[in-house]
Amino acid sequence: MEIQYFEFLKHLIRFNRYVYLDHNATTNVSSRVQREMNRVLKDHYGNPSSFYVIGRKSAEIMEQARGQVASAIHADPREIYFTACATESNNAVLKSVSSHFSPRKKKIISTPIEHPSVLNTLEYLETQGIVVEYCPVDRQGRVRLAELEKQMDEQTFLICCMVANNETGVIQDIAAITKIARRHDVLMLTDCVQALGKIPVDVHEWGVDYASFSAHKLYGPKGIGALYVKQGSPFTPFLHGGHQESGLRAGTESLHNIAGFGAACQDVDKLLADAKRIRALKSQLIQRLKEIKPDCVINSPETDAECLPNTLSITFPGVENAGLMGMLDYRGVAVSAGSACSTGEDKPSHVLKAIGLSNQAARETIRVSLGHSTSARDIQYMTQMFQDYVEGRTPFINMITPAQLNETILFDEQTYILDVRPPDDRKRFKGLPNSHEVSPFSVEKYLDQLPKEKQILVVCPGGGLSFMVSYYLKSKGFKRVSNLRGGLDSWRKRRNDLYQKYAGQNITVLQPGK
Ligand code: PLP
């Protein structure tokens, strides 16, 4: 069908600029990495463990990549193990070291601002008898070293502290923390995921025992991580099987991903050289945002040495992040509220809570993370969209959280639920009770059936498409339009009780021209 029939799509096409400002969630795959991965996929299918020539060639590619990763982090190649992701690296160390020390020693000290791959593993280890203590951080998110020193005791066997935080960008003094660990004969794990490619990483100089890395944060592929284990530090296999990775991580190696990781590491110096430019762009961004909203609060440390060059966490009092992010998404700008892993959940970020923000302030906070391709025009565009929004030149869409979508709203006579899910989602899941289903691509055919006097609650699977439709409805004169934050996927997780009880009841499929 011709595009001229899709009035709604034409509405979308008006805003066709795309500005990606969420590089801490993931990055695009660089052309160097793409070339290397394509070459390996095309020409090198041999199993690195096979003894014949095509296997030996694959093993050579793998060792070359190991050398590239080692050189980017200042380690010896024999200290690098490839894993599926940094989540695996963190899990492997925390679990293996705990089993090595237990029951002789029982305590791990960590921080409240670690990534969920650490925090949730620690929570699991507590169920296995490990004692976990969290060292407090200050308002900037810096670990309080004096407190850490006090928490150390005979039972402590590991400190786990990230180099740089994914949400605020705060950088820890890892060398100082490792010195404390050494004084007490305790091992040290550091999560370097957000640091590599943004600030210099030198695991030997820091003296850490273990460090985790992920390729997709530095323009490499997803699904490949690395673990640094200092020679001589205890480590037992996480996966049992073949003898790959010196018997410490079984499973045939993902050669194209490993080669991609190696290629990404070859660009680390180039990325570090770009940090100055990125930091200058971040300063421009902060300056513009402060001009537009003078009461904004910067949560990221403002001194260069204490914050990643690309990361800004900022609170805009009175501006809900869900609505702001939805509007920015509608205009092609990608930013986030916290970590990508928590998107869809309506819980305030644990990192922002740990540095003292209230629940409300956390819900008024966004994270902007710049990258290698970010330009001054991107910053200009993003800040212009933001200004239009806070100065009321963009229509306001009311947001409700999955927790708020309760029976009162579901059965409210004054609320009209408009379900704009695509057909495949309708096949998999039942709709909200009392909802009205239309195709998201032909909303314009049903406008005269929608009640102008009611609150129209637009829902879709993830909360993005419904936002677009909401803006479209606003442009067509519907005054009261709301959106479900995180969409039906989040609501089903959050209110599975209501889904089980009412989903699929009293659904109307709207017919055009009725
Ligand atoms: N640690 C930090 C600080 C991260 O930001 C992330 C990803 O967001 C991870 C660990 C997990 O990395 P992966 O996606 O490779 O499991």
Residues whose N, C-alpha, C, O or C-beta is under 5 A from the ligand:
A	BS01	PLP	N24 A25 C85 A86 T87 H115 S117 A164 N166 D191 V193 Q194 S214 G225
